[in-house]
Amino acid sequence: MKDAKKNILASAIAAQAWNATTSSKCVEQWLASVINTANTTPYDKAIDSVYLDSHIGGAQLHHLLDGQHDIIGAFRAASDKLPDDSLFSEIFGTASHLLKDLFSVSGLPIVSIDPDTYRQGSEWVSEHLGISKSWQGDLLQINALELLGGSLCMASSIFALKQGDKKLLSEIGASSLITGIGSANPIALVASVVAIAYSIKSKSKDNDLLEGICKGIGGTGTVLVMGTICTPFVSGVIGSILLLVISIILASLVRNFIASRFSGDNIECVENERFWNDHLRLEEEKIKKKFSPELVNALIKATS
């Protein structure tokens, strides 16, 4: 039962790599069309006022750059525009707008950034580090699917830490790192740093560490490959979700195959060690038969 829970957890973490595929964009757009509906309330218009006036940042970056889509900025904008409303109405109206924007494709900002500061920093990072501006913008914003996936990665890392399971911890670290980079998910990246740091720090066997990393790469890589190769052959939300389910099943099979290979190697090592110990025992018995106990003890002390 315990192993089953670990397998389900590891497969769920590997599935988060789906957020980095084109297939997930179909689901993000569908969620946006259903939940992120037209902004018609006074609070919607108040929080979006900077964008409506200047179109700063465009559709992808205005949540990050307009200063009114983090929690404090949004509440301040709503309060300033509607000063006569009650505190409860302002909180409810602000929360409703931010919740809708969380389900947009771009999502909400981790923290609002001054447009000039962002432009200069983004250009420097793009020029000197080769990181695309689109990836940078995505990293600084998080939508509902990314929040769900990143939170699962973080919770799984904490679970593995509490269980003291170094193998699972290294697997979660590898999976979260690939997911975080592929989908520009800041929470998954933080989870990967935590998991990898503790798995390296802990005094676990090198074989366990390697097995966990290989399983993480294998499972997550399977989801990425399936989501990339098969996306042109599926359409619609249902097709994308079915592709995700198939990817999770294949990822689980790949993980089990990798585990079986390491398990076979471990069995072989144990057998070799047993044969060697038996050989040493037989040799020791032969020596005891040929020589006196005093001489045998002296030889043992001299060679130990």
PASE-576638 format. One record per atom (N, C-alpha, C): residue in three letters; x, z, y. Coordinates in steps of 0.001 Angstrom, whole numbers, padded with zeros to 6 digits, always signed. Example, Ala and Ser with C-alpha at 12.3 -4.5 7.8 and 13.67 -1.06 7.14 Angstrom:
# PASE-576638
ALA+013190+007800-005690
ALA+012300+007800-004500
ALA+013200+007800-003300
SER+012850+007080-002250
SER+013670+007140-001060
SER+012900+007870+000030
END
This chain:
# PASE-576638
MET+000838+000000-001205
MET+000000+000000+000000
MET+000869+000000+001250
LYS+001946+000813+001203
LYS+002849+000892+002347
LYS+003536-000437+002584
ASP+003983-001087+001493
ASP+004630-002403+001623
ASP+003647-003441+002142
ALA+002382-003329+001725
ALA+001363-004273+002189
ALA+001170-004161+003692
LYS+001170-002934+004208
LYS+001032-002726+005649
LYS+002209-003324+006396
LYS+003408-003157+005837
LYS+004601-003708+006482
LYS+004541-005232+006495
ASN+004084-005827+005395
ASN+003989-007285+005328
ASN+002967-007820+006327
ILE+001838-007124+006439
ILE+000814-007551+007398
ILE+001351-007439+008822
LEU+002039-006338+009091
LEU+002594-006116+010429
LEU+003639-007171+010764
ALA+004571-007432+009832
ALA+005622-008421+010075
ALA+005040-009823+010242
SER+004010-010152+009472
SER+003372-011469+009591
SER+002668-011600+010938
ALA+002061-010505+011398
ALA+001396-010527+012703
ALA+002408-010736+013825
ILE+003589-010116+013699
ILE+004630-010304+014705
ILE+005121-011743+014700
ALA+005332-012291+013507
ALA+005774-013689+013406
ALA+004744-014630+014025
ALA+003457-014262+013889
ALA+002389-015120+014420
ALA+002417-015213+015934
GLN+003057-014250+016604
GLN+003107-014284+018057
GLN+003911-015475+018572
ALA+004763-016040+017699
ALA+005509-017238+018095
ALA+004572-018401+018377
TRP+003360-018313+017860
TRP+002353-019351+018113
TRP+002087-019501+019608
ASN+002269-018418+020380
ASN+002066-018501+021832
ASN+003032-019465+022498
ALA+004136-019791+021809
ALA+005118-020709+022384
ALA+004817-022159+022048
THR+003775-022409+021268
THR+003465-023776+020837
THR+002382-024403+021713
THR+002298-025706+021635
THR+001273-026443+022388
THR-000118-026088+021911
SER-000227-025757+020628
SER-001524-025438+020050
SER-002180-024246+020736
SER-001381-023266+021139
SER-001955-022078+021787
SER-002506-022408+023172
LYS-001959-023434+023815
LYS-002429-023800+025160
LYS-003891-024222+025127
CYS-004299-024808+024010
CYS-005700-025211+023873
CYS-006612-023986+023916
VAL-006181-022914+023227
VAL-006973-021686+023215
VAL-006928-021015+024587
GLU-005770-021016+025240
GLU-005659-020438+026583
GLU-006597-021142+027553
GLN-006642-022466+027488
GLN-007514-023223+028385
GLN-008986-022946+028087
TRP-009301-022779+026808
TRP-010685-022474+026441
TRP-011085-021100+026967
LEU-010205-020108+026794
LEU-010484-018772+027315
LEU-010660-018799+028833
ALA-009827-019578+029504
ALA-009927-019689+030956
ALA-011266-020287+031371
SER-011707-021286+030614
SER-012973-021938+030965
SER-014181-021037+030718
VAL-014045-020114+029770
VAL-015160-019223+029427
VAL-015165-017961+030283
ILE-013973-017377+030509
ILE-013887-016070+031178
ILE-013461-016191+032635
ASN-012464-017032+032899
ASN-011977-017184+034278
ASN-012862-018168+035035
THR-014106-017740+035244
THR-015111-018619+035843
THR-014936-018696+037360
ALA-015810-019427+037996
ALA-015710-019662+039439
ALA-015674-018350+040216
ASN-014838-018324+041244
ASN-014708-017136+042087
ASN-015739-017203+043214
THR-016849-016508+043035
THR-017968-016633+043972
THR-018297-015331+044695
THR-017803-014197+044222
THR-018144-012925+044863
THR-017280-012722+046113
PRO-017699-011845+047024
PRO-016876-011554+048214
PRO-015479-011031+047845
TYR-015380-010317+046733
TYR-014074-009792+046317
TYR-013177-010919+045807
ASP-013774-011868+045103
ASP-013005-013035+044654
ASP-012418-013772+045853
LYS-013260-014001+046834
LYS-012808-014758+048010
LYS-011781-013965+048827
ALA-011936-012644+048869
ALA-010994-011816+049627
ALA-009614-011833+048974
ILE-009560-011679+047646
ILE-008277-011638+046940
ILE-007615-013016+046911
ASP-008418-014065+046894
ASP-007873-015428+046866
ASP-007688-016019+048268
SER-007900-015231+049298
SER-007930-015758+050666
SER-006617-016427+051068
VAL-005491-015847+050721
VAL-004199-016445+051094
VAL-004042-017809+050434
TYR-004379-017894+049163
TYR-004257-019173+048459
TYR-005236-020202+049015
LEU-006460-019780+049310
LEU-007459-020708+049833
LEU-007054-021253+051200
ASP-006323-020448+051964
ASP-005892-020884+053298
ASP-004640-021751+053255
SER-003714-021423+052371
SER-002402-022101+052393
SER-002053-022850+051116
HIS-002770-022557+050000
HIS-002439-023126+048680
HIS-000987-022850+048290
ILE-000499-021696+048696
ILE+000871-021312+048407
ILE+001100-021201+046895
GLY+002196-021777+046416
GLY+002554-021685+045010
GLY+001808-022606+044080
GLY+000729-023220+044549
GLY-000040-024091+043672
GLY-000787-023313+042610
ALA-001394-024039+041684
ALA-002228-023409+040658
ALA-001427-022495+039740
GLN-000164-022820+039484
GLN+000634-022077+038512
GLN+001302-020835+039088
LEU+001616-020841+040383
LEU+002425-019757+040923
LEU+001754-018934+042027
HIS+000547-019275+042444
HIS-000007-018550+043589
HIS-000301-017093+043260
HIS-000589-016757+042000
HIS-000774-015351+041637
HIS+000512-014547+041856
LEU+001634-015200+041657
LEU+002929-014549+041794
LEU+003369-014427+043251
LEU+003001-015417+044074
LEU+003591-015520+045413
LEU+002669-015112+046563
ASP+001360-015012+046322
ASP+000484-014750+047470
ASP+000386-013263+047839
GLY+000971-012386+047050
GLY+000989-010961+047381
GLY-000326-010250+047180
GLN-001311-010929+046594
GLN-002642-010336+046469
GLN-003168-010337+045039
HIS-002252-010512+044042
HIS-002734-010526+042662
HIS-002068-009491+041766
ASP-001211-008630+042340
ASP-000856-007413+041612
ASP-001912-006375+041950
ILE-001925-005245+041267
ILE-003011-004272+041420
ILE-003109-003755+042853
ILE-001980-003371+043413
ILE-001996-002801+044770
ILE-002375-003855+045800
GLY-001777-005047+045692
GLY-002066-006110+046657
GLY-003501-006564+046599
ALA-004064-006640+045379
ALA-005453-007083+045233
ALA-006416-006057+045822
PHE-006170-004791+045544
PHE-007060-003741+046073
PHE-006970-003680+047598
ARG-005754-003833+048133
ARG-005591-003797+049584
ARG-006336-004966+050242
ALA-006244-006162+049627
ALA-006922-007335+050181
ALA-008434-007138+050180
ALA-008955-006604+049068
ALA-010397-006375+048976
ALA-010850-005312+049974
SER-010061-004258+050123
SER-010420-003174+051037
SER-010387-003624+052489
ASP-009382-004455+052825
ASP-009265-004928+054209
ASP-010398-005873+054583
LYS-010778-006735+053639
LYS-011825-007721+053932
LYS-013219-007112+053913
LEU-013393-006059+053112
LEU-014718-005450+052964
LEU-014631-003940+053205
PRO-014298-003533+054421
PRO-014044-002111+054710
PRO-015279-001228+054608
ASP-016474-001808+054693
ASP-017688-001005+054677
ASP-018196-000713+053270
ASP-017605-001356+052269
ASP-018041-001127+050888
ASP-017533+000221+050381
SER-018216+000752+049368
SER-017805+002026+048784
SER-016520+001837+047972
LEU-015828+002931+047742
LEU-014587+002888+046964
LEU-014846+002371+045549
PHE-015970+002805+044965
PHE-016308+002348+043611
PHE-016506+000838+043584
SER-017205+000295+044588
SER-017453-001149+044643
SER-016146-001920+044788
GLU-015244-001389+045592
GLU-013955-002065+045788
GLU-013132-002056+044504
ILE-013117-000920+043815
ILE-012364-000836+042562
ILE-012969-001770+041517
PHE-014290-001733+041394
PHE-014960-002569+040394
PHE-014778-004056+040706
GLY-014937-004426+041969
GLY-014788-005832+042350
GLY-013371-006325+042156
THR-012380-005483+042485
THR-010971-005871+042296
THR-010643-006011+040823
ALA-011091-005024+040018
ALA-010814-005059+038576
ALA-011462-006276+037924
SER-012666-006616+038339
SER-013358-007779+037764
SER-012585-009066+038038
HIS-012095-009207+039265
HIS-011353-010416+039617
HIS-010037-010490+038837
LEU-009311-009387+038762
LEU-008024-009392+038056
LEU-008214-009631+036562
LEU-009293-009097+036001
LEU-009561-009335+034580
LEU-009810-010812+034321
LYS-010567-011455+035207
LYS-010793-012892+035042
LYS-009479-013670+035140
ASP-008649-013285+036103
ASP-007372-013983+036280
ASP-006399-013710+035139
LEU-006553-012568+034460
LEU-005707-012286+033295
LEU-005941-013320+032204
PHE-007158-013848+032140
PHE-007493-014845+031126
PHE-007264-016274+031607
SER-006633-016422+032760
SER-006228-017769+033193
SER-004987-018183+032420
VAL-004608-019445+032509
VAL-003431-019932+031786
VAL-002159-019283+032327
SER-002066-019165+033647
SER-000853-018585+034239
SER-000831-017068+034117
GLY-001988-016413+034203
GLY-002050-014969+034077
GLY-001758-014246+035381
LEU-001432-012961+035278
LEU-001171-012110+036446
LEU+000326-011831+036574
PRO+000786-011565+037791
PRO+002216-011313+037978
PRO+002617-009918+037503
ILE+003863-009802+037009
ILE+004419-008483+036720
ILE+004541-007716+038037
VAL+005007-008403+039062
VAL+005078-007858+040414
VAL+005079-009035+041382
SER+004413-008892+042529
SER+004397-009979+043513
SER+005783-010153+044134
ILE+006136-011415+044444
ILE+007449-011734+045000
ILE+007271-012547+046277
ASP+008107-012257+047253
ASP+008093-013039+048493
ASP+008442-014499+048179
PRO+007698-015457+048723
PRO+007937-016875+048387
PRO+009360-017343+048645
ASP+009946-016986+049791
ASP+011321-017414+050089
ASP+012321-016793+049111
THR+012124-015526+048800
THR+013010-014853+047842
THR+012914-015508+046473
TYR+011684-015802+046050
TYR+011505-016446+044747
TYR+012137-017826+044730
ARG+011934-018604+045777
ARG+012481-019958+045814
ARG+014005-019947+045729
GLN+014638-019085+046514
GLN+016099-019017+046498
GLN+016615-018539+045137
GLY+015986-017499+044599
GLY+016416-016975+043303
GLY+016192-017957+042181
SER+015052-018618+042208
SER+014720-019578+041162
SER+015681-020766+041176
GLU+016001-021237+042359
GLU+016940-022362+042464
GLU+018332-021965+041971
TRP+018770-020752+042299
TRP+020091-020288+041857
TRP+020137-020179+040338
VAL+019115-019570+039756
VAL+019069-019401+038294
VAL+019012-020759+037601
SER+018232-021667+038150
SER+018122-022997+037558
SER+019439-023758+037633
GLU+020119-023636+038766
GLU+021366-024375+038966
GLU+022531-023781+038182
HIS+022661-022455+038175
HIS+023831-021814+037584
HIS+023637-021407+036122
LEU+022402-021125+035725
LEU+022156-020680+034354
LEU+021413-021715+033515
GLY+020932-022761+034161
GLY+020255-023828+033420
GLY+018878-023454+032919
ILE+018260-022407+033483
ILE+016926-021988+033058
ILE+015894-022670+033942
SER+014945-023328+033310
SER+013980-024115+034076
SER+013113-023232+034963
LYS+012670-023804+036075
LYS+011829-023058+037011
LYS+010473-022729+036398
SER+009959-023615+035554
SER+008666-023351+034923
SER+008752-022139+034001
TRP+009891-022005+033267
TRP+010072-020864+032368
TRP+010198-019577+033180
GLN+010896-019643+034288
GLN+011043-018458+035146
GLN+009684-017987+035667
GLY+008881-018939+036131
GLY+007558-018586+036635
GLY+006686-017992+035545
ASP+006793-018545+034332
ASP+006013-018044+033203
ASP+006460-016637+032825
LEU+007767-016374+032882
LEU+008294-015058+032519
LEU+007774-013962+033447
LEU+007568-014294+034706
LEU+007159-013300+035699
LEU+005646-013113+035765
GLN+004918-013840+034922
GLN+003469-013696+034856
GLN+003053-013558+033389
ILE+001969-012886+033153
ILE+001536-012663+031770
ILE+000017-012819+031684
ASN-000433-013581+030673
ASN-001871-013760+030486
ASN-002354-012920+029294
ALA-003615-013048+028958
ALA-004224-012172+027955
ALA-003569-012323+026582
LEU-003329-013554+026147
LEU-002728-013758+024834
LEU-001307-013212+024790
GLU-000559-013397+025862
GLU+000804-012871+025916
GLU+000797-011344+025956
LEU-000158-010774+026664
LEU-000273-009317+026721
LEU-000572-008749+025338
LEU-001463-009404+024619
LEU-001801-008967+023261
LEU-000582-009065+022347
GLY+000087-010220+022374
GLY+001243-010412+021515
GLY+002393-009485+021855
GLY+002684-009337+023149
GLY+003776-008469+023559
GLY+003502-007013+023223
SER+002254-006584+023403
SER+001893-005195+023078
SER+002030-004939+021582
LEU+001676-005932+020777
LEU+001826-005792+019327
LEU+003298-005683+018938
CYS+004144-006481+019579
CYS+005591-006402+019321
CYS+006129-005016+019683
MET+005724-004511+020820
MET+006200-003200+021263
MET+005698-002087+020348
ALA+004418-002136+020007
ALA+003853-001107+019129
ALA+004511-001147+017749
SER+004805-002340+017268
SER+005442-002476+015957
SER+006862-001919+015976
SER+007579-002135+017070
SER+008927-001584+017195
SER+008893-000057+017161
ILE+007933+000534+017870
ILE+007787+001995+017881
ILE+007415+002509+016497
PHE+006527+001788+015806
PHE+006120+002175+014452
PHE+007321+002168+013506
ALA+008119+001111+013559
ALA+009290+001011+012685
ALA+010307+002101+013000
LEU+010437+002432+014280
LEU+011347+003516+014677
LEU+010899+004847+014091
LYS+009599+005139+014194
LYS+009088+006399+013676
LYS+009207+006472+012158
GLN+009049+005325+011488
GLN+009167+005285+010036
GLN+010617+005318+009570
GLY+011532+005051+010499
GLY+012947+004988+010128
GLY+013262+003803+009240
ASP+012457+002754+009352
ASP+012641+001567+008508
ASP+013562+000585+009224
LYS+014849+000625+008929
LYS+015846-000200+009628
LYS+015652-001678+009324
LYS+015243-001973+008099
LYS+015046-003369+007718
LYS+013888-003998+008497
LEU+012767-003277+008567
LEU+011611-003761+009322
LEU+011939-003831+010809
LEU+012710-002878+011288
LEU+013076-002844+012701
LEU+013896-004071+013088
SER+014870-004443+012257
SER+015684-005627+012560
SER+014854-006908+012469
GLU+013883-006932+011549
GLU+013009-008111+011440
GLU+012125-008253+012677
ILE+011550-007141+013126
ILE+010718-007161+014332
ILE+011554-007558+015545
GLY+012777-007063+015607
GLY+013655-007411+016719
GLY+013936-008899+016772
ALA+014257-009499+015627
ALA+014537-010939+015581
ALA+013298-011754+015928
SER+012148-011371+015365
SER+010899-012097+015641
SER+010500-011987+017112
SER+010604-010781+017649
SER+010208-010565+019048
SER+011127-011320+020007
LEU+012410-011398+019660
LEU+013348-012121+020515
LEU+012995-013605+020574
ILE+012730-014209+019417
ILE+012365-015633+019378
ILE+011047-015856+020114
THR+010079-014973+019860
THR+008784-015082+020526
THR+008921-014930+022036
GLY+009697-013935+022461
GLY+009869-013671+023888
GLY+010509-014834+024617
ILE+011529-015426+024004
ILE+012202-016568+024628
ILE+011308-017801+024606
GLY+010683-018053+023456
GLY+009865-019259+023314
GLY+008649-019280+024215
SER+007998-018120+024365
SER+006769-018063+025167
SER+006968-017403+026520
ALA+008228-017083+026873
ALA+008544-016411+028146
ALA+007702-015161+028312
ASN+007688-014335+027270
ASN+006878-013122+027252
ASN+007772-011914+027539
PRO+007662-011303+028713
PRO+008571-010202+029066
PRO+008409-008971+028191
ILE+007182-008683+027735
ILE+006960-007495+026900
ILE+007623-007687+025538
ALA+007507-008897+024975
ALA+008147-009180+023686
ALA+009661-009094+023800
LEU+010200-009530+024922
LEU+011654-009449+025119
LEU+012119-007997+025193
VAL+011353-007161+025892
VAL+011707-005734+025960
VAL+011627-005113+024565
ALA+010590-005465+023809
ALA+010442-004948+022442
ALA+011611-005373+021568
SER+012077-006608+021743
SER+013201-007100+020935
SER+014485-006337+021259
VAL+014698-006055+022545
VAL+015894-005300+022950
VAL+015877-003902+022326
VAL+014714-003246+022369
VAL+014585-001905+021789
VAL+014862-001944+020291
ALA+014220-002877+019592
ALA+014352-002947+018137
ALA+015769-003306+017712
ILE+016356-004304+018357
ILE+017704-004744+017979
ILE+018723-003656+018284
ALA+018584-002995+019439
ALA+019539-001946+019813
ALA+019527-000804+018806
TYR+018341-000355+018397
TYR+018258+000759+017458
TYR+018663+000345+016043
SER+018374-000904+015652
SER+018767-001343+014314
SER+020279-001477+014202
ILE+020944-001868+015287
ILE+022409-001959+015289
ILE+023022-000564+015364
LYS+022417+000302+016177
LYS+022937+001658+016357
LYS+022832+002473+015077
SER+021752+002270+014327
SER+021542+003056+013114
SER+022563+002689+012049
LYS+022851+003648+011187
LYS+023847+003434+010136
LYS+023174+002859+008898
SER+022616+001680+009042
SER+021966+001017+007926
SER+022951+000083+007239
LYS+022630-000260+006023
LYS+023491-001169+005284
LYS+023488-002542+005942
ASP+024665-003193+005942
ASP+024761-004519+006544
ASP+023803-005485+005870
ASN+023591-005322+004558
ASN+022709-006215+003826
ASN+021263-006057+004284
ASP+020844-004810+004560
ASP+019484-004578+005056
ASP+019293-005198+006434
LEU+020306-005044+007288
LEU+020235-005614+008631
LEU+020137-007135+008555
LEU+020957-007742+007707
LEU+020949-009197+007565
LEU+019635-009689+006978
GLU+019107-008951+006002
GLU+017832-009348+005396
GLU+016710-009326+006427
GLY+016648-008252+007223
GLY+015609-008161+008245
GLY+015693-009289+009255
ILE+016911-009611+009702
ILE+017094-010698+010677
ILE+016675-012034+010074
CYS+017072-012286+008829
CYS+016725-013555+008172
CYS+015218-013680+007985
LYS+014563-012591+007603
LYS+013108-012625+007441
LYS+012417-012860+008775
GLY+012932-012225+009833
GLY+012344-012428+011158
GLY+012479-013859+011621
ILE+013672-014417+011443
ILE+013900-015812+011849
ILE+013083-016760+010989
GLY+013043-016492+009672
GLY+012314-017370+008761
GLY+010821-017405+009035
GLY+010208-016214+009192
GLY+008775-016154+009434
GLY+008381-016726+010780
THR+009092-016320+011816
THR+008791-016806+013159
THR+009086-018292+013287
GLY+010190-018731+012691
GLY+010541-020152+012731
GLY+009494-021019+012061
THR+008909-020504+010978
THR+007854-021254+010279
THR+006656-021482+011185
VAL+006250-020437+011898
VAL+005107-020567+012816
VAL+005422-021566+013925
LEU+006629-021500+014464
LEU+007027-022433+015520
LEU+007035-023871+015030
VAL+007615-024086+013854
VAL+007703-025448+013306
VAL+006310-026001+013035
MET+005457-025192+012411
MET+004098-025649+012116
MET+003334-025936+013406
GLY+003456-025040+014394
GLY+002747-025239+015650
GLY+003232-026437+016424
THR+004492-026842+016191
THR+005059-027993+016912
THR+004747-029302+016199
ILE+004947-029312+014892
ILE+004798-030559+014129
ILE+003333-030937+013940
CYS+002494-029947+013664
CYS+001110-030240+013278
CYS+000134-030308+014452
THR+000548-029875+015632
THR-000352-029887+016786
THR-000971-031246+017071
PRO-000224-032361+016978
PRO-000846-033666+017246
PRO-001969-034027+016290
PHE-002037-033329+015141
PHE-003026-033682+014123
PHE-004246-032769+014148
VAL-004273-031811+015073
VAL-005432-030933+015181
VAL-005998-031040+016593
SER-007252-030708+016717
SER-007889-030765+018039
SER-008906-029641+018158
GLY-009103-029188+019366
GLY-010093-028150+019614
GLY-009605-026762+019274
VAL-010396-025784+019692
VAL-010045-024377+019482
VAL-010056-024024+017999
ILE-011067-024490+017275
ILE-011178-024177+015850
ILE-009972-024722+015092
GLY-009584-025950+015407
GLY-008427-026548+014742
GLY-007152-025779+015030
SER-007003-025324+016265
SER-005812-024556+016635
SER-005762-023224+015899
ILE-006909-022561+015781
ILE-006952-021273+015087
ILE-006688-021458+013592
LEU-007227-022512+013001
LEU-006967-022801+011583
LEU-005480-023062+011355
LEU-004878-023793+012278
LEU-003440-024045+012178
LEU-002660-022736+012248
LEU-003099-021811+013088
LEU-002448-020513+013187
LEU-002553-019747+011870
VAL-003737-019762+011267
VAL-003937-019051+009993
VAL-003037-019632+008902
ILE-002976-020954+008825
ILE-002108-021605+007829
ILE-000646-021263+008098
SER-000271-021238+009364
SER+001114-020904+009728
SER+001470-019483+009310
ILE+000528-018554+009483
ILE+000773-017156+009092
ILE+000966-017058+007580
ILE+000149-017781+006814
ILE+000267-017752+005350
ILE+001624-018298+004916
LEU+002023-019425+005504
LEU+003321-020009+005160
LEU+004471-019092+005586
ALA+004326-018466+006755
ALA+005362-017543+007220
ALA+005524-016375+006256
SER+004401-015872+005721
SER+004457-014780+004752
SER+005164-015213+003473
LEU+004896-016445+003024
LEU+005568-016964+001822
LEU+007066-017105+002045
VAL+007442-017583+003219
VAL+008868-017724+003541
VAL+009546-016362+003574
ARG+008895-015380+004187
ARG+009453-014034+004236
ARG+009647-013460+002836
ASN+008639-013641+001967
ASN+008737-013127+000605
ASN+009843-013818-000175
PHE+010023-015118+000056
PHE+011094-015852-000621
PHE+012461-015307-000201
ILE+012629-015089+001105
ILE+013906-014544+001603
ILE+014144-013150+001026
ALA+013078-012335+000988
ALA+013216-010982+000436
ALA+013620-011023-001028
SER+013045-011977-001785
SER+013385-012081-003208
SER+014836-012481-003409
ARG+015351-013316-002517
ARG+016761-013720-002631
ARG+017680-012525-002393
PHE+017364-011747-001378
PHE+018187-010558-001112
PHE+018018-009518-002203
SER+016795-009419-002742
SER+016549-008471-003821
SER+017368-008834-005053
GLY+017459-010152-005349
GLY+018274-010609-006473
GLY+019740-010281-006277
ASP+020207-010456-005046
ASP+021609-010127-004742
ASP+021861-008627-004897
ASN+020886-007816-004480
ASN+021048-006367-004594
ASN+021106-005930-006049
ILE+020240-006547-006872
ILE+020234-006218-008295
ILE+021567-006577-008938
GLU+022086-007756-008564
GLU+023368-008186-009109
GLU+024486-007224-008704
CYS+024476-006760-007453
CYS+025495-005809-006999
CYS+025408-004496-007758
VAL+024173-004025-007996
VAL+023976-002776-008735
VAL+024477-002917-010165
GLU+024167-004070-010785
GLU+024614-004309-012154
GLU+026135-004361-012233
ASN+026753-005046-011286
ASN+028223-005134-011273
ASN+028856-003753-011118
GLU+028240-002943-010233
GLU+028762-001601-010033
GLU+028622-000754-011290
ARG+027504-000924-011996
ARG+027297-000177-013237
ARG+028307-000571-014307
PHE+028532-001894-014455
PHE+029514-002368-015429
PHE+030907-001833-015110
TRP+031253-001821-013825
TRP+032575-001337-013433
TRP+032728+000154-013714
ASN+031689+000933-013432
ASN+031738+002364-013718
ASN+031843+002642-015211
ASP+031115+001837-016018
ASP+031218+001981-017471
ASP+032628+001669-017959
HIS+033218+000629-017379
HIS+034586+000259-017739
HIS+035571+001383-017411
LEU+035444+001964-016233
LEU+036327+003066-015850
LEU+036155+004269-016768
ARG+034899+004528-017174
ARG+034647+005653-018054
ARG+035289+005455-019427
LEU+035194+004235-019929
LEU+035803+003930-021225
LEU+037322+004049-021165
GLU+037885+003558-020049
GLU+039339+003645-019912
GLU+039790+005096-019811
GLU+039000+005914-019135
GLU+039348+007319-019010
GLU+039298+008016-020366
GLU+038302+007651-021181
GLU+038203+008247-022518
GLU+039374+007839-023392
LYS+039830+006585-023269
LYS+040990+006128-024044
LYS+042242+006911-023670
ILE+042405+007133-022363
ILE+043581+007885-021902
ILE+043545+009309-022420
LYS+042373+009929-022409
LYS+042262+011303-022887
LYS+042604+011422-024362
LYS+042297+010391-025146
LYS+042612+010433-026573
LYS+044107+010299-026829
LYS+044832+009586-025985
LYS+046252+009320-026206
LYS+047146+010410-025635
PHE+046716+011048-024553
PHE+047589+012004-023867
PHE+046933+013382-023797
SER+047750+014358-023501
SER+047268+015732-023406
SER+046379+015893-022177
PRO+045460+016866-022206
PRO+044576+017080-021040
PRO+045341+017383-019770
GLU+046476+018131-019897
GLU+047258+018458-018714
GLU+047824+017223-018045
LEU+048318+016284-018857
LEU+048886+015055-018318
LEU+047783+014183-017697
VAL+046640+014131-018335
VAL+045515+013343-017800
VAL+045074+013879-016438
ASN+044973+015205-016343
ASN+044572+015810-015063
ASN+045613+015531-013980
ALA+046871+015565-014359
ALA+047934+015292-013392
ALA+047884+013851-012913
LEU+047609+012933-013857
LEU+047496+011514-013472
LEU+046283+011279-012560
ILE+045197+011954-012869
ILE+043992+011793-012044
ILE+044222+012293-010627
LYS+044897+013463-010514
LYS+045178+014012-009193
LYS+046142+013120-008410
ALA+047094+012525-009136
ALA+048082+011673-008463
ALA+047477+010383-007945
THR+046447+009898-008615
THR+045858+008602-008228
THR+044615+008759-007361
SER+044132+009988-007182
SER+042894+010185-006399
SER+043237+010334-004920
END
